[in-house]
Amino acid sequence: MSATDTVAVDEAPADRWEPIRDLPPSAKLVAKVLDYNDTLTQSELAAETLLPPRTVRYALSRLEDADAIDARFSFTDARKRVYTLSI
């Protein structure tokens, strides 16, 4: 290797949690629970996080605004939505 050869420096991988870093703690908690579980409904998230349903609803809306989660209608009950983490 000569003095004129350059060595490629590996850049640090992008932090996958960056989109939610500035969100409220409730949104971070909901995101972490979704990280551990594949898909959950809003009521399941409220039970897992021990947060009030209104707080979970707010956290989900903030996560949707940050494009950190995907929401779709449940196949078993079309009245419910199922959430998955997309980051």
Number of C-alpha atoms within 10 A of each C-alpha: 6 5 5 6 7 8 7 6 6 6 6 6 6 7 9 11 13 11 14 18 12 10 14 13 12 17 22 19 17 22 25 14 18 19 14 9 13 11 18 19 17 18 17 13 24 18 13 14 16 10 16 12 16 11 14 22 17 14 21 24 14 19 23 16 11 12 14 19 18 16 16 12 13 15 10 7 9 10 8 14 17 19 23 19 22 15 15
